[in-house]
Amino acid sequence: MNPKLKEKTVESLSAVLPITFIVLGISVLFVPLELNAVMLFLVGAVLLVIGMGFFQLGAEMAMTPLGEGIGMQISRTRKVGIILLVGFLMGFLITISEPDLQVLAEQIPAIPNSVLILTVAVGVGLFLVLAILRIIFRISLSTLLMFLYAALLLLSFFTPTNFVAIAFDSGGVTTGPMTVPFIIAMGVGIASIRGDKDAASDSFGLVALSSVGPVVAVLLLGNFYAVNDTVYETASVTDVTTTRDVVITFGREFPAYIREVMVSLLPIIAVMALFQLLTHRYKRQQVRRICIGFAYTYIGLVLFLCGVNVGFSPVGTLLGSRLAELEHNWILIPMGMAIGYYIVKAEPAIQVLNRQVESVTSGAVSAKSMNLCLSVGVAVSVGLAMLRVLTGISIYRIIIPGYVIALILSRLVPKIFVGIAFDSGGVASGPMTSTFLLPLSIGACEAVGGNLMTDAFGVVALVALTPLIAVQIMGLRYKWKLRRLATAVPAGGAAAEDDEILDLEGEDEDDRAENG
């Protein structure tokens, strides 16, 4: 077995095991599940582990070098028009290929799938252009985000209420396993051409801004379509009695995901072929490695999506409804928080982001600390989502204070943490969120007789919100550590192991100068 693939698979196993044990524990202690559901869930977990291992290795071999290569190449042209055109086309194409968006589109029958997908893709493309302009002209990410989120919240008040949660969810699902590795690497490639000391911090923020575009686009779309009669088709657990039935169930679904992922990857493969034909950037050995990476990515996504949709999603709906039907259904909140804490570790794109953060910051922000921050943030967001399901609290009561806090923090933390935090919010809401947490919320909402459009939808948006606050709180901790080191260590006497952390101090001073 490929040693690197083995390493990635072991990492995936450590990420998926906790959520598997939690679900099994709930099924034993609180809401007993039928054996057929448990069997499908366990097989889905196995496919999830193997799929994540293949995907992470594939993204590392193919998506990351391709994104960095395109980012560096278009920056060297020095022609802003070409850079923006390529940025829009890449954002548009890669969004159309995002599997999570297909999942969300299927749940909103009031809008034709193609209309929703194209609308979201245009939104991502336009805001990716804005993100590139920010890097080129060195616009403050904090200032830009304040303006955009203020405009976004204002726009939401002019959109039908039933459409608001769906719009915010659309911003989360577009930053999934296909989009994130490419966009993050593209940002690193564009910023690396500048070569100044702020290039590393400015390489983050592309995912954050790309997540705003779909929300704006779908809010505008909401004024042309009515979703009052939208029916969410919940995933039901397939009735299986033998191990052969389990194999047949998964085997029956595999062809659909083989086609779906192939359609998703084809535009990106075509871009890679065209890019290589025009620039001859990669040597033969590199091209071979990227092609193998695409193969790994393809295998990984097929296994991953089949595992979560056939094994995880139906069990999520079932668990949500059973927990909400309990006499003390408030237990849904701590159970949801426990699931949220561990489920973020199983998001494929999270590991890509965390490694990128650790690399760009030279270890000053470790992958381990990022994982902890994101886990805590997502746990809180799922707890709030379950509270909304049980009480019917308006999403505005959480979204507005949450973004106000996040935007205030963005003026107080070192610049690099702003980009990392807002990128983390988009990345945390990936396929595990849309195929397990959303069904969990839907099942619970149906059981308590709530409004699916206003109470159940929105869980993806909340998962995208809380990491913004959690990661920036980590940034405040680093800022406090910098000040403590500055007072404790004589000038020029900083310890060698603190060099990377002290590098952030210069960025912090720049922020203070920039903010006046």
N, C-alpha and C positions, 0 to 999 in steps of 0.2 A: 504494500500500500504506500502511496505517495506520503512521505513523512509530513509534508506541509498540510496535506489533506487530513491526515490523522490528527494533527495538532488542532486544526479548525473544527473537526468533528468532536473532539474531546471538549473543546471550549463550548460548542453548541450543546453538548450533553449536560455540562454544568449549568447552562442557562435554562434548559428546558425541564430538568429534573425537579426543581423546586415547585414550579407551577403544576407539574404532574402530580406530585405528592399532595399539594394543597387540594386539588380537585378530588383526588381519591379520598383524602381525609374528610372533606365535606360530605362526600357520598356515603361514608361510613357513619359519621357522627351526627349529621344533621338531616340530610335529604337522601335517603337510599336511592341509588340509581339501578335500573335494570342492567343485567349483565351485557346485553347487546350494546348498550350505550358505552359501558366501560371498555368493552373490547374494541369498538371503533375508536374511542378516545386514545387507547394505548397504541394502537397501530398508527394513528395519526401522529402521536408523539414521536414514534420511531422515525416516520417519514420526515417529520419536522427537524429532528436532530441531523439526519443525513443530508437533508436539503439545505439546511443552514451551513453545514460544513462545506458543501460544494459551492454554494453561492458566495460565501465570504472569500474563498480562495479565488473564485472566478472574478469577483469584483476587483480584487487586489491585482490580478494578472491582466485584466482587460479594461474595465471601466475607468479605473484610476489613471493609468498611463494615457489612455485615449483622451480623457477629459483634460489632463494637464497639457498634453501635446497640442490640442486644439486651442486651449487658452493661451499658451505661449506663442503659438504660430500666428494667431490673429492679432495679438498684441504687437508683434514685430512689424506688422504691415504699417503701423502708425496711422492707418486710415480709419477714422472713427466710424464712418458710414459702413464699411465692410465689417468692422467688429460688431456693430449693433445688429446688422442684418444676420450675420452668422449666429449671434446670441439669440435673436428671436426665433430663428429656424430651429436651433437646437432645443430651446425651451419648448417650442410647439411640438416637435416630433417626439421628444422623449416623454412628454406628458401624455400624448396619445397612446404611447406604449406602456403606461403605468397600469399594472394589474389592479391596484387598489381603486383607481378611478372607475374601472369597469364594474367593480363590485358595488360601489355607491350608485352608479347610474342605473343598475338593475333594480335598486330599491325605490326608485322614484318614477313610477310609470306615468305620472302626469306630464313628464317632459320626455320627448324622444331621446334615446341614448346618445345618438349622434350629435344632437343639439347641445346637450349638457357637456359631452366630452370636448367638442370643438370650442365651446364657450370657455371652459376651464383652460384648455390648451392655449387659447389666445391670451387669457389672463396671465398665465405663467410666462409665456413668451414676452409680453410687454413689460412685465415687472422684472424679468431677468435682464432685459435691456436696461431698465432703470438701475438694477444692481451693478451692472458693468459700468454704467456712467458714473456711479458713485465711486467705484474703484479708480477710474481714470482721472476724475476731477477731485478726488480725495474729499468727498462730502461726508460730513459727520453722520455715521449710521444712527446714533441716538437721536439727533435732530430730525432726520428723515423719517425714522420710525414713529416719532411723536406726531408728526404731521399726518402720516398715512393712517395711523390707527385712529386719530381724531376724526379724519374724513370718513374712514370706514364705519365707525360707530354712528356718526351722523347719518350716513347713507342708510344704515340698517333701520333707522326710525321711519324711513319712507318706504320700507319693504314690508309686504304682508308678514304678520307674526309667524305663521306656520312655515315660512321660508327661511327665517333667520338662522335657526339651528343647522339646517341643511347647508346653508351657505358657509357657515363657519367650519362645519365638518369637511366641506370640499377643500378648504385650505390645508387640512391635515392629510387627507388621503393622497394628495398630489405629490407629497414628498415621501415616496416609498422606496422600495429596494432598487428600482430602476433609476429613479431620478437623482437620489441623494449622492451615490458614489460619483456620478458623472459631474453634477453641478459643483460639488465641493472641490473636486480635483480641478475643474475648469477655473474656479476662483483662485486656487493656488497658482495655477499656470499664468493667469492674467496678472496677478499681483507680483509674481516673481520677476517679471520683466522690469518693474519699477526699481527694485534693488534698494529702496530706502528703508529706514528702520521701522516704518509703519506698515510695510508690505505684508508682514505676517498677520497682523491684526485685521487688515483690510481684506485679506483673503476669505475671511468669514463674513457671513451676512447675505450671501447669494440665496441660500435656502430660505432664510427668513423673509426676504423681500419677495421671492418667488411664491411663498405661501400666502402673501397678502393678495396677489393678483387674482387667484381663483375666487376668493371671498368677495371681492369687489365685483367681479364679472357675474357671479351667480346672484348676488344681491340685485344687480341691474336686471338680470334675467327674470327674477322673481316678480317683476312688475308686468310681465307678459304672460305668465302661466299661473294657474291656480293649483295648489296642492292640497286643498281641503279634503278631497276624496281619495287621496293617495293611500293605497293599501300596501303595507309591508308584508312580504311573503316570508314568514319565519321558516328557518331551516328545521326540518323534522329528522329525528333519529331513525335511520333505516332499520327495519326489523330483520335482524340476523339471528340465527340459532346455532350455526356451526362455524368453525374456522374457515371452511370453504366459502360460506356465505360472505364472510368478511373480505376474503381475497377477491371474490366476484364483485362485491360492492365497490371496492377501490379500483379494481380493474375496469369496471364500467365507466368510471369517471376520468381515468387517466387520459383517454384520447382528447377530451375537451380541453384539458389543461395543456396537453402537448401542442394543440393548435393555438390556444390562446397565447402561450408564452412565445411560440414561434412568431406569431403576428407582432407581439410586443418587441421582440429582439430585431426583427428584420430591418426596421428603419435605422436602428443604431449601427447594425452591421453594414448597411448601405452607406451610412455617413463615414464609417471607418474606411471602407474601400475607396470612396471618393476622396477622402482626405489624404490617404496614402498615395493615390494616383496623382494628385495635384502637387503634393509637397515632397514625396519620397522621404518623409521624416524618419521612418522606422527601417532598420536593417532587417534582412530576411529572418534572422533568429528572433528579433522582437515581434515581427509580424506573426511568426509561428506561435510565440508565447501568447500573444493577444488572442489568436484564434482558439487556442486551447482554453484560454480564460473564458471566452464566450461559450464554449462547449460546457465548461463547468457551471457557468452562470445559468445556462439553459436547463441543465439537469437539476441543479439546485432549486430553481424556481418552480419547475414542474412538481418535484417532490414536496416542496414546501407548501405550495398552494393547494395541492391535492390533500395533504395531511391536515391543514387547518380548516379547509372547507368541508371535507367529508367527516373528519374525526373531531375537530375542536368546535367548530361553529354550532352544530346541532346540540352538542353537550352544553355549550354556553347558554343557549336559549332555554334548555331544560333546567339547568341549574338556577338561572335567574327566576324562572316562574315558580320553581319549587321553594326557593328561599323566600320569595315574596308572599307565598301562601301560608308560611308559618305563622303561628299566633304572635310570636315576637319577631316580626319581620324586620325590625331595626337591625337584626344581625347581618342583614344584607350589606350594611355599610362597612363594618370591620372585615367581613369576608371579601368584599370588593376591593378594599384597600390592600389586603394581603395578596390577592391575585394581581392587582396593579403593580405592587412593589416588585414582583418577580417577572411579570409578563414583559416588562420593558426590556429585560435582559435577553429575551428571546427574539427581539426585533432585529432582523438582519442588518439594516442600515445603521443601527445604533453603534454596533461594533466598528463599522467603517468610520463613522464620525469620531468616535473616541480615540481610535488610533491616529486619525488625522490630527486631532487636537494635541495629543501627546507628542506627535512628531513636530508639528509647527512650533509648539511652545518649548521644545527641547526638554520635555519631561516636567516642566514647571506645573502643568495641569495634567495629572496622570489619568490614564484610562480608568483606573480603579476609583479615583475620586469622582470622575465623571459618572461612572456607573452608579455610585452611591447617591449622588445628587439627583440623577434622573429617576432612580427607583423611588426615592422619597417624594419627589415631585409628582410622579404618576400615581403613587399610592394616594396622595391627597386628592388629586383630580378625580380618581375613580370613586373615592369616598363621597366627594361632592356630587358626582353624577348620580350615585345611588340615592343620595339625599334628595336630589331633584325628582327622581322617579317616585319616591315615597311621598313627597310633600307637594310636588307640582310647582316648586319655586321657579320663577322666571330666570332664564339663562342670563338676562341682563344684570341681575343682582350679583352674579359671580363674575361674568365677563368684564363689566365696566370697572369695578374695583380692582380686579386682577390685573388688567392692562394698565391702569393708572399706577399701581404699585410697581409693575415691571418697568414702565417708562421712567418713573422717578428714579428707580435704582440704576437705570441706564446712564443717568447723569452723575452717578456717584462712584461707579466702579471703573477700573482700568478698561481702556478701549477694547482690548482683545476679548474681555469677558462678555461684552455686549453682543458681538457677532456670534460667539460660541453659544450664548444663552438662547438667542432668538433662532439660531440654526437648530439647536437641540429640541426646541418646541416642535418644529416641523417634523424632525426625524423620529421623535418618540411616538408619533401617531402613525404607525405603519400598518402592515397587514395583520399583525396579531391583534391590534386594536379594532380594526374594522371587521375582523372575522371571529373574534371571541368576545371582546368587551362590548361591542355594539349589540350582538345577539343577546348577551347577558342582560344588558339594559332593556332591550326590547321585550325579552321574556318576562322580566320583573314588571315592566310597565303594563303589559297585557294582563298580568295576574292581578294587579291592583286597580285595573280599570282606568288607567291614565290616558292622556292624549299622546300618542306615539310621536306625532310631529313636533310637539313642543317640549315633551318631557323625556322621551327616550333618545331622540337624536340630540346631538350636542355633546355626547361623551367624547367623541374624537376631538372636538374643539377644546374641551376642558383638559384633555391629555396634552394638547399642544400648548396650553397656557401655563400650567404650573411649573414646568421646567424652566421657563423664563425667569421666574422668581428664584427658584432653588439654585440655579447655576450662578445667578448674580449675587446671591447671598454668599456663595462660595468665593466670588470675586471680592466681596467686602472683607471676607476672612483673610484673603491674600493681601489686600490693601493694609489691613491692620497688622499683618505680619511684617510687611515692608516697613511700616513706621516703627515697629518694635525693634527691627534689625537696625534701622537707621539711628535709633537712640542708643542701642546696646553695643554696636560695633564701631570702633574708631574709623575715621576716614581712611579709605584704602585698605582696611583690614578685614573685609568681608571674607567669610569662609568660601572655599572653592565650590563646595556643594550647593551654595546658595546663589551662584552666579546666574543660573537660569531665572530664578525667581526675581532677582534684582534687576534683570533686564526689563521686567514689566514696569519697574518704577519710572523709567523714562517715559513710557507710554502714559502712565498715570499723570505725570507732570504735564505732558502735552495736552491731556484731556482738560486739566485745570486751566491751562492757558487758553485753550480753544473755547472753553465754556465761560471764560471771563471770571 
